[in-house]
């Protein structure tokens, strides 16, 4: 039987949103001045300068600091209030099997095929010319900032790109969305699917990309199921990292070949490939769920049979 949390789910959600709002305001006030000092330009010119390839490292550093403050600190603060062991509360579980890791790797590549097909489907959804123009403008702005940070000329740049563009977002976003928001929404709605779907919609929406909405929604659903079945945030971070790392690697290879990296992030796949990937994912998740249930059962048995629990 589920225990009622010390703080209501509505209050937990309010705390998370409130803390994120505070840090967003803080970032809006501090980051431009930090960029001004680092780039030696007026504050009003910082954004334009950060979009230049030669300032990629500065853009990466400031973006990582902003993501750390907005995505990681709020869930850590809430977890500390909720539990004396905040990292355990957020799903940082050291019990993991090689079979789970293998399944997550296979699920990652199946999900990338599905995302590519959904990207093609997303493009085909009819919208008004005005809405399309606005969405395209937002997409180009987002892409410009990403392309600036994705400039990689050396192996060191590539390794730094993997850390800042692949691992850091995977860590920060998974802790916030799957470690914090998803349990809140599941508890609030008292429904697994409702909680996972709401979290996935929020996850996709926060990236502010109309043309990438369906692919990120699907990725969010897959990540949501991984965490729900395994209760292990490390597996989410692994999947999210691999998804990001493939893109970073593509950008690096294309950049070293002297080709334009602009089209690399726009790859789409035939919709029928997505149907095949969806069937594969259903099968993979059945195996993953069974494996994760066995891992959690063994972990619970180990805890219950420990000397301190027996004596108590």
PyMOL commands that set and color helices and strands:
alter all, ss='L'
color gray80, all
select helices_A, chain A and resi 9-39+43-50+53-82+86-89+98-124+129-149+155-189+192-205+213-230+233-256+264-266+271-304+307-311
alter helices_A, ss='H'
color red, helices_A
deselect
rebuild
show_as cartoon
